Amino acid sequence: MERLWKDGIVRNESGMFAGKDRITLMFPAEQITQVSLHSSGEVFEAGRDYIHTPGDDFIIRTENSRIPYLPPAALRPAGEGVKIYPEEGANAISGAVDGGNLIFDNKAFFAFNQIDVSYSCTAPKLDVQLDTQAEKLPKFREKLARREPLKITLIGDSISEGFNATKFVDVPPFAPCYMEQAALALGENITFRNRAVGGTGIQHVSRVEADYLGDAPDLLVIAYGMNNFAGMPVDEFINRLQTLISGCHAVNPKTEYLLVTSMSGNPDWTPTVAGPDALYAEKLREFVARQGKGIALADVYKVWCRFLERKDFYDLTGNGVNHPNDYGHRIYASVVLELLTGKKYFN
């Protein structure tokens, strides 16, 4: 998997000129090495298409730039020509907090309109503290160290199924979902099965129960939350999670578990307003802290929030409301890999 940054080089940081002519970078850039369209790879020129001054932590789109730009009105579609999800060819979704619509696309629109920015900088480091949980998942870690065969199964919602990763929507650069990226990075001894189903929450886990129980995985990755934020009290979510794990343990006592906190969604969309996302993440942390060594946490939410202190939501989204783009899937994968390998991915 391509690292987000390494040795002072930031690689393919995502950005989108969505309602603005300026993209904020994660770090002050000494030199921009490349700006390109994410899907096609078309390379843009400094001065002609964008402006960057060495040391600045942003780039500005020029007036006659070839880089895609969405005016503010495009982010709030209204009037003739608007197709509301789930209508075929939808370009908007209802449910904005002010009663209007939000831009939406469940295919490749965002991949076609987002750019990748690569640049050099001094000691890139994300100021986030992740618990290494080195004592957790002892059986998985021992097999991984010995490069023995390992089976990983993922269950979750559309994010985990891979929605809006370019491999899923079948456009270049064909990057896979986060857990497939992580499994590939872990080595050839990994057998990975993705049992996630779009549109589901933890209440739908019975749909895939026979599959993940039949897999008898060494590691069951559980990544629900986004589709439960708006409709399920967090205590019920935790109770259902405990039931899920207990049921799996009764059938496969050797299985260990990795729980994944969800990214946050668009705060201007009613189903993903700020608040429940943070509460779910906190309750998951508390749940894992009460468990034994066989259950660990990949705290994507904690890292995602740090990125959003610098990046706009439209820099990271794959559909406009509740899916990550390729860069977002890389963030997810980096959190998972830091947890499973002990290597530092954010400093």
N, C-alpha and C positions, 0 to 999 in steps of 0.2 A: 504494500500500500504506500502511496506517495505521502510522505510526511507533510504536515501543514507548514512546518519550517524546520530548518536544520542548518547548523554552521553559518548562521547569519543570513541565510537565504530563505525568504518566504516564497512558497511555491503555489501559484494559481489560487490566490485569495479571491473569493467571489465578491462581486459588486454589481449594482444595478442602478442606472440613472432613472429612478422611479419617482417622478414628481420633484426632482431636484437635479441640478447640474453639477453636483459635487458628491464624490464617494469618499467616505472616511476609511482610512486604512487601519489595520490593527496596531501598527507601529510606525514611527517616523521613518521614512524611506530615504536612504542615502542615494540610491539610484534605482530607477525603474528599469528593469531588464526586459519586460515584455508586458504588453496589454493586448489581449486577444479575445475574440468572441468565443464563449464557452463551447458551443456545439460545433461550429464550423472550423474554429481555429484561426479565422481571419485575424491577421496581426494589424494593429493600429499604430499610427505614427505620433510620436511626441511633437507638440507644436501644431500639427495639422488637426489631430483628433482629440488630443487631451493636453493639459498643461500640468506639469509638476515641477516644483522647485525643490532641489535637494534639501533634505531635512524636514520637509513638510509631511504631515500624516494624512494627506488627502490628495486627490487628483480632481481636476476640473475639466468638464467637457467643453470643447470649443463650440462656437456658434454654428459652424458648418461641419461639425464632426460627423463621421460615418458610424460612430457608435450608436446603437439604439437608445432611444430616449422615450419615456412615457410621460406625457404631461400630467399634471395633477388630476385633471378631469378623467383621464383614462383609468385611474385607480378606483374611481367611483362610478362605474358604468350606469348610464340611465338613458331612457328614450329609445328611439327606433334602433333596431339592430342588436339590442341586448338579448342574449339568451341565458336564462337563469338555470343553473344546475338543479336537477339532473337532466335537463333537456339536452338532446344530442348537440354537440358542438358548443356547449355552454362556455361563455366568456365572462360570466359573473355569477355570484352567489348572493342570495339574500341573507338577512340576519345581521347586518351592520348594527352597531350599538345605537346609532342615530336613526335606525329604521330604513336606511338605504341599502344599496348593494356594494359589494367589494369585487375587485378584479379577481378572476378565478380561472384556472386552467388545470385540468387533470392529466394533460399530456406534456407537450414539449415547449409550450410558449415561453416559459421562464428560462429554459435552457437556451432558447434562441435569442433571448434578449439580455442575458447576463454576461458579464465579462470576467475574465481571469486576469489578475494583476500579480506579476512576480517582481520581487524587488529585493535589494540588499538592505540590511539594517544592522544596527549594533545590538547584539545579544537579545534577540526576540525572546520574550518570556511572558507567559500569561500568569497574572497574579492570582492564582487559585490553588488552594490546598486540597488535595484529594487524599483520602485515607487509603494507604497502601493495602490494608487488610491482608498483610502477608501471612497471617495465621489461617486465613480462610481458604477453602477449596483445597485441602491438603492432598487428596487423592488425585484431583485433576492436575495440580501443579507437579506432583511427583511423576506422573506419566508424561507430562509435557517435557519435563527436564530430561527424561530418559528417551524422548522421542518415540514413545510407544503409541500404538494406534489409539485414537481418541474419537469419540462420537459426540457431536454437539447438535442439539436440536433447538430451534428458535420458535417460540409461539408469541403471538402478539397481533397488532392491528395493521393497518395499511402502511404505516411507516416501516414496520419490520418486513412486511411483504415486499417492500422495495419501491413503493409508489414514488414517482417522479425522479428516482435515480434514472440516469439516461439509459442504462441497460434495460430497465423496466419499460420505458417508453420507446425503446428501440431507435435511438438516435445517437450519433457520436457525442462524447467519447466512449459510450457504452460502459460507464462505471456502474458496478453492482451496488446492491444495498450494503449497509454498514456491516452487518454480521458476516456476509460473504467476504467482504474485504478483510475483516479481522481473521476469519478462518483461513483464508489464503495466506495471510501474513504469518500465521502460527506454524504453518508447515504442511508438507505433503502427507503427514500422518493423520491429518484431521479429516474426518467424514462429517460433512455439514448437511443438515436437512432443515429447510425453511418451511415451517408449518403455519406461518402467520397468515391471517385472512383479513383482507381489507374490510372496513366497516364494522368490525367486531370490537367488543369490550370484554372485560374479564367474565361477564355473565354469559358469554357465548363459548367459553372454553370447552364445553362438552362436545362441540363440533369437531374438535381435533384431538380429543382425549385418546381415542383408540390409536391415533397415529403416534403421538409422543410417548404414550405408554409402550407401544409396540417397538419404538426405536430403542428403548432401554438406554438412553444416552448417558455418557459420563457427566455431561453438563447440560442442564435444561435452562435455556435463557428465556426469561419471562419479561415481556415488554408491553404491558398494557398501561393505559392511563388516559391518553388523549381523548378517546371516545367515551370515557367515564367522567371526565371533569364536570360536565354540565348536568349530569343526570343521576349520579350515584354518590351518596354520602361517603366520605373517605373511610369511615369505620367499617362500612359494609364492604368496601373494596378490600380492605386489609383482611377482613374475615373470609372473604372469598379466596383471597390469595393463600391464606393459611390452609383452607380446605383443599385447594389445588395441590399444594406441596405435600400435605399429609396423604392425600390419595395417591400421588405419584410415589411417595416413599414406601407406601404399603406394597406396591407392585415392584418397584425398582429401588431397593434399599441402598444401592451403591451410587445412585444418582446424586450429584451436587447441583446447586442452583445459583444462577446469576440473575439478579433482578436489575432492571434498567429503569431509571427515572426518565420521564418523557421530556422532550423539548417543550417549550411554551409555544402556543399558537399566536395568531394575530390578535392583539389586544382589542382591536376595533371590531372583532367578530363576536357575537353574543356567546356562542358555545365555547369560546376560548378566552374570555375576559380574564384579566389578571386576578389572581387570588387562589382559585382552586389548584392551579398548577403548582404553586409554592407549597400549599398545604399537603398535597399528595406526595411531593418530594420529601417533605419533612417527616411525614408519617411512615414512608418507606424506610427512611434512615433509622427511625426509632424501631421499626419492626426488625430490621436486619441486626441492629445492635442487641436485640433480645435473643437472637438465634445462636445456634452453635456454629461450629466451624464449616458446616456444609452449605452455608448460604452467604453470598457476598452481594455487594451493590456496585453497579456501574452508574455513577452519579452524573449522567448526561445533563440533567437540568442545571446543576451547579455550574458546570462549564459553559453551557449554552447562555446562561444569564451574563456571564463575564464577556462573552462575545458580543452580546446585545448592548453592552455598555459602550462599545465602539461602533458596531455595525448596525445598519438599519435592518428591520425584519425582512424587507424585500431583497436584501443582499443574500439572504440565507434560505429563502423559501423556494419550494419547488412547485407549489400550486397556488400560493397567495394567502392561504389561511392556516393549514395545519400539517403540511408535509415539508421535509427538508429537501433542498436541492443536492447536487453531488457534493458540494462543499459541506453542507450540513451532515450528509452521511459520513464524510471523512471525520467530522467532529465526533460523531457517535462512535465510529470505529476506533478513533484515537483513545477515547475514554475507556472503551472495552479492553483495548490492547494494553494500556497502562496498568489496568487492574490485573489482567491475566499474566502479564510478563514481568511486571515490576519496572519496566523501562519508562523513562520520563518522556512524554510526548508534548508537553506544554512548556518546557523550559530548556 
